Amino acid sequence: MPRFMCRLGTAGGELVVQELVAASEASLKVQLQDKGYYIFSIRAKHPLSGVTAAVFRRKRSVPMKDFITFNQEFSALLKAGLPVLTAINLLLARKGKGFFFEQLTLVRDDVQSGTSLSDAFKNRGDAFPLIYSATIAAGERSGELVEVIQRYMFYLRTMSAIRKKIVSAMIYPIILLTLSVGLVFLLLTVIVPKFSVLFLGSGAQLPALTQLVLNVSKVFQYGWPAFLAVLIGGPLGMKVYASRPEGRLVLAGWRLRIPLLGMNVKRYNIAQMCRTMGTLVAGGIPVVTALDVVGEAMSNEVYRVELRQVRQHVMEGQSLWASMEKTRMMTPMAVEMIEVGESTGSLAEMLDQVSLFYDEELSTAVERFVALLEPMLLLVMAVVIAVVVLSVYMPLFSMYNLMGN
């Protein structure tokens, strides 16, 4: 059935935007009027608009560099005794223009109208991390806003350092892999076809290896549009599929089951989850609320779903470690450490220890993977080039022998 985007007015004077399904625009108008809505506009939604939105949609957030600088200056001003609103106004006077300036101005306006600082940041949607507004809320309740912001800054720097370390370790293998693929493509689409004209013109019987390489070369020569279509269409199709909750869940499950790589994905998510939760719990946020925030902050859909179940079990009175033990997202060692933290009253510290442990495990695993990947790529490239060169020279030697005889 067709979908329609509707801008409606309620009896209370609120503006509501909804996406509704109906047989026709006329029948939808009748349904909405019967429910007491005032209709501003009804617009049919194009069938491909969901696909287009999934491909081109991008969450806009404040630049991380500006965000870190703001928090450093903001915490320094608050520590000096300035009120929140005065500190924000001073920072706004120095920030100039841009997306961050616009969002911070809206935060200032909300605070001026009586909204709490945490809600003002939360009202900006994806512009600021959800964990940040939750951390600010904990600081407002405890009266330790400066300490909470500084703790969050430590969390932010740690996460940034880990990501940079992983990216830096993967740069050289990715460059090597790209150059290797490019070289093979050049050999099979440019070099080998030029020799094939000479071989086929000679009328001599070609060795099996040469014939195989020539056949592969033809596939590359004439099949590159299909390769290009797969190269472009594959990622786009995955992005559209991942735009749906069920698609994200399936893809996240696959990533966790990939041999070797899956364990590293699990280590990264455990470290991210425990560090985020440890930061929130240390800031005075209750475990149930922290589980809500952590679930929204996780990048892996499996962990988001599992954390909702953990939250439900904790609300029913079960311990955190027992609730996590029932899921597939934690390792036995992590569960044991969380159990010790709960029983000794040092949950935040133990969560930090778990995150540090898996950070080191992940770092070691990535370094080992890169150390093995580089020689493996070089070996594969050497074999491929040797096969291509050998397939070219074998018929040349045969032709030379025939001419000599």
C-alpha positions in Angstrom: 0.0 0.0 0.0 1.2 3.6 -0.6 2.9 5.5 2.1 2.2 9.2 2.8 4.1 11.8 4.8 1.6 13.8 6.8 1.9 17.2 8.6 -0.9 17.3 11.2 -2.2 19.6 13.9 -3.6 18.1 17.1 -6.5 19.4 19.3 -3.8 20.6 21.7 -2.1 22.8 19.1 0.9 20.6 18.5 2.4 19.9 15.1 2.9 16.3 14.3 4.8 14.7 11.3 3.9 11.1 10.7 4.4 8.5 8.0 1.2 6.6 7.4 -0.1 3.8 5.1 -3.4 4.0 3.3 -5.2 2.9 0.2 -5.4 6.4 -1.2 -4.9 10.0 -0.2 -8.6 10.6 0.0 -9.3 7.7 2.4 -6.4 8.8 4.5 -7.8 12.3 4.8 -11.1 10.9 6.0 -9.4 8.7 8.6 -7.4 11.6 10.0 -10.3 14.0 10.1 -12.4 11.4 11.9 -9.6 11.2 14.5 -9.7 15.0 15.1 -6.5 16.0 13.3 -6.2 19.2 11.4 -4.4 18.4 8.1 -1.7 20.8 6.9 -0.4 18.6 4.1 -0.3 15.0 2.8 2.4 14.0 0.4 2.8 10.6 -1.3 6.1 9.0 -0.5 8.1 7.7 -3.5 8.8 3.9 -3.3 12.5 4.5 -3.8 12.8 7.3 -1.2 13.6 4.8 1.6 16.4 3.4 -0.5 17.8 6.8 -1.4 17.6 7.9 2.3 19.5 4.8 3.4 22.2 5.3 0.8 22.8 9.0 1.3 21.7 9.5 4.9 24.5 10.6 7.2 24.3 11.5 10.9 25.7 14.9 11.4 27.6 15.4 14.6 29.9 18.1 15.9 33.6 17.7 14.9 35.4 15.7 17.6 38.4 18.2 17.7 36.0 21.1 18.4 34.1 19.0 20.9 37.2 18.1 22.9 38.5 21.7 22.9 35.1 22.9 24.1 35.0 20.5 27.0 38.5 21.3 28.1 37.7 25.1 28.1 34.2 24.6 29.6 35.5 22.5 32.5 38.3 25.0 33.2 35.7 27.9 33.3 33.4 26.0 35.6 36.3 25.1 37.9 37.1 28.8 38.1 33.7 29.3 39.6 31.8 30.7 36.6 28.1 29.8 36.2 27.2 27.4 33.4 25.4 30.0 31.2 28.2 32.6 31.6 30.8 29.9 30.6 28.8 28.9 27.5 28.4 32.6 26.5 32.1 33.2 26.8 32.9 30.2 24.7 30.3 31.2 22.1 32.0 34.6 21.7 35.2 32.8 20.6 33.8 29.9 18.4 32.9 31.8 15.3 30.6 30.1 12.8 29.8 26.5 11.8 27.7 23.6 12.8 29.2 23.3 16.3 28.5 27.1 16.9 24.9 26.6 15.8 24.3 23.6 18.0 26.0 25.3 21.0 23.9 28.4 20.5 20.8 26.2 20.6 22.1 24.6 23.8 22.6 28.1 25.3 19.1 29.2 24.3 17.6 26.1 26.0 19.5 26.7 29.2 18.3 30.3 29.2 14.7 29.2 28.9 15.1 27.0 32.0 16.1 23.6 30.5 18.8 21.7 32.3 22.2 21.5 30.7 22.0 17.7 30.1 18.5 18.0 28.5 19.8 20.9 26.3 22.5 18.7 24.9 20.2 15.7 24.6 17.7 17.9 22.6 20.3 18.3 19.9 19.8 14.7 18.8 22.8 13.1 17.0 24.9 16.3 17.2 26.3 15.3 20.6 27.0 11.8 21.9 24.2 10.3 24.1 26.6 9.3 26.7 27.7 13.0 27.1 24.2 14.2 28.0 23.9 11.3 30.5 27.2 12.1 32.0 26.2 15.8 32.4 23.0 14.7 34.1 25.0 12.6 36.6 27.2 15.7 37.3 24.1 17.9 37.8 22.6 15.5 40.3 25.8 15.0 42.3 27.0 18.6 42.1 30.3 17.4 40.6 29.9 18.7 37.1 33.6 19.5 36.6 34.8 16.1 37.8 32.2 14.3 35.6 33.3 16.3 32.5 36.9 15.6 33.1 36.1 11.9 33.6 34.3 11.9 30.3 37.2 13.7 28.6 39.5 10.8 29.7 37.0 8.3 28.3 36.9 10.2 25.0 40.7 10.5 24.7 41.0 6.8 25.5 38.5 5.7 22.8 40.1 8.0 20.3 43.6 6.7 21.0 42.4 3.1 20.5 40.7 3.8 17.2 43.8 5.7 15.9 46.0 2.8 16.9 43.9 0.3 15.0 43.6 2.5 11.9 47.3 3.3 11.9 48.1 -0.4 12.1 45.9 -1.2 9.1 47.1 1.6 6.8 50.1 -0.2 5.4 48.4 -3.6 4.7 45.5 -1.8 3.0 47.9 0.2 0.8 49.8 -3.0 0.0 46.6 -4.9 -0.8 45.3 -2.0 -3.1 48.6 -1.9 -5.0 48.6 -5.7 -5.3 45.1 -5.8 -6.8 46.0 -2.9 -9.1 49.1 -4.6 -10.4 47.3 -7.9 -11.1 44.5 -6.0 -12.9 47.2 -4.2 -15.0 48.9 -7.4 -15.9 45.8 -9.2 -16.9 44.1 -6.4 -18.8 47.1 -4.7 -20.5 50.2 -6.8 -20.5 48.9 -10.3 -21.1 46.5 -9.3 -24.0 49.4 -7.8 -25.9 51.3 -11.1 -25.7 48.1 -13.1 -26.6 48.0 -11.5 -30.0 51.6 -12.9 -30.6 50.8 -16.3 -29.2 47.5 -16.8 -31.1 49.1 -15.5 -34.4 51.8 -18.1 -34.2 49.4 -21.0 -34.4 51.5 -23.0 -31.9 50.0 -25.2 -29.2 49.9 -23.1 -26.0 50.8 -24.6 -22.7 47.9 -25.3 -20.3 49.2 -22.6 -17.9 49.3 -20.0 -20.6 45.8 -20.9 -21.8 44.5 -20.6 -18.3 46.1 -17.2 -17.8 44.7 -16.0 -21.2 41.2 -17.2 -20.2 41.4 -15.3 -16.9 42.7 -12.3 -18.8 39.6 -12.4 -21.1 37.3 -12.5 -18.1 39.1 -9.4 -16.7 39.0 -7.6 -20.1 35.4 -8.1 -21.0 34.0 -8.7 -17.5 35.1 -5.4 -15.9 31.7 -3.8 -16.1 30.3 -6.7 -14.1 33.1 -6.3 -11.6 32.5 -2.6 -11.4 28.8 -3.1 -10.9 29.5 -5.6 -8.0 32.1 -3.3 -6.5 29.6 -0.4 -6.4 26.3 -2.2 -6.0 27.6 -4.5 -3.3 28.4 -1.9 -0.7 25.3 0.1 -1.6 23.1 -3.0 -1.2 24.7 -3.7 2.1 24.1 -0.1 3.3 20.4 -0.3 2.3 20.1 -3.7 4.1 21.9 -2.3 7.1 19.5 0.6 7.3 16.8 -1.8 8.6 17.0 -3.1 12.2 16.8 -6.7 11.1 19.5 -6.2 8.6 21.8 -4.5 11.1 21.3 -7.4 13.5 22.1 -10.1 10.8 25.2 -8.3 9.7 26.4 -7.7 13.2 25.9 -11.4 14.0 28.0 -12.3 10.9 30.8 -10.0 12.0 31.0 -11.8 15.3 31.1 -15.2 13.7 33.9 -14.5 11.2 36.9 -16.7 12.0 39.7 -14.8 13.7 38.2 -11.4 13.0 35.0 -12.2 15.0 36.9 -12.5 18.2 38.6 -9.1 17.7 35.2 -7.6 17.0 34.0 -9.1 20.3 37.0 -7.7 22.2 36.4 -4.2 20.8 32.7 -4.2 21.7 33.3 -5.6 25.2 36.0 -2.9 25.8 33.6 -0.2 24.4 30.7 -1.4 26.5 32.6 -1.7 29.8 34.4 1.6 29.4 31.2 3.5 28.6 29.3 1.8 31.5 32.2 2.3 33.9 32.2 6.0 33.1 28.5 6.3 33.7 28.5 4.2 36.9 31.5 6.2 38.3 29.5 9.4 37.6 26.7 8.2 39.8 24.2 7.0 37.2 22.2 3.9 38.3 23.0 0.6 36.5 19.6 0.4 34.8 19.9 3.9 33.4 23.5 3.2 32.4 22.4 0.1 30.5 20.0 2.2 28.5 22.6 4.7 27.5 25.3 2.1 26.8 22.8 0.2 24.6 22.2 3.3 22.5 25.9 4.1 22.3 26.9 0.6 21.0 27.8 0.4 17.3 27.1 -3.4 17.1 23.4 -4.2 16.8 23.8 -7.6 18.6 25.1 -5.8 21.7 22.3 -3.3 21.5 19.7 -6.1 21.5 21.5 -8.1 24.2 21.8 -5.1 26.5 18.1 -4.5 26.4 17.6 -8.1 27.7 20.3 -7.5 30.4 18.4 -4.3 31.4 15.2 -6.2 31.7 16.8 -8.9 33.9 18.4 -6.3 36.1 15.0 -4.6 36.5 13.5 -7.9 37.6 16.0 -8.1 40.4 18.8 -10.2 38.9 22.5 -9.2 39.3 24.3 -7.5 36.5 26.9 -10.3 36.1 24.2 -13.1 36.0 22.2 -11.2 33.4 25.2 -10.7 31.2 26.2 -14.4 31.6 23.0 -15.4 29.9 23.9 -13.5 26.8 26.3 -14.3 24.0 28.1 -11.0 24.1 30.4 -11.5 27.1 33.4 -13.8 27.8 33.5 -15.9 31.0 36.5 -13.8 32.2 34.6 -10.5 31.8 31.6 -11.9 33.6 33.8 -13.1 36.5 35.4 -9.7 36.9 32.0 -7.9 36.8 30.8 -10.4 39.5 33.8 -9.5 41.7 33.1 -5.8 41.1 29.4 -6.1 42.1 30.2 -8.2 45.2 32.9 -5.8 46.5 31.1 -2.5 45.6 33.7 -1.5 43.1 31.8 -2.1 39.8 33.0 1.0 38.1 36.7 0.2 38.7 36.3 -3.4 37.6 34.5 -2.4 34.4 37.5 -0.1 33.7 39.8 -3.0 34.3 37.8 -5.2 31.9 38.0 -2.5 29.2 41.8 -2.1 29.7 42.3 -5.8 29.5 40.5 -6.2 26.2 42.1 -3.0 24.8 45.5 -4.7 25.3 44.2 -8.0 23.9 42.8 -6.2 20.9 46.0 -4.2 20.3 48.1 -7.4 20.5 45.8 -9.3 18.2 45.8 -6.4 15.6 49.6 -6.2 15.7 49.9 -10.0 15.3 47.4 -10.0 12.4 49.3 -7.2 10.6 52.6 -8.9 11.2 51.2 -12.0 9.5 49.2 -10.2 6.8 52.2 -8.3 5.3 54.3 -11.4 4.4 51.2 -13.3 3.3 50.2 -10.5 0.8 53.8 -10.4 -0.5 53.9 -14.2 -0.9 50.5 -14.2 -2.7 51.7 -11.4 -5.0 55.0 -13.1 -5.7 53.1 -16.3 -6.7 50.6 -14.5 -8.9 53.3 -12.5 -10.7 55.5 -15.6 -11.1 52.5 -17.5 -12.7 51.8 -14.6 -15.1 55.4 -14.2 -16.1 55.9 -18.0 -16.5 52.8 -18.2 -18.6 54.2 -15.5 -20.9 57.7 -17.0 -21.2 56.8 -20.6 -21.7 55.3 -20.2 -25.2 58.1 -17.8 -26.1 60.6 -20.5 -25.3 58.6 -23.0 -27.4 58.5 -20.6 -30.3 62.2 -20.0 -30.1 62.9 -23.7 -30.1 60.7 -24.2 -33.1 62.5 -21.4 -35.0 65.8 -22.9 -34.0 64.8 -26.3 -35.4 
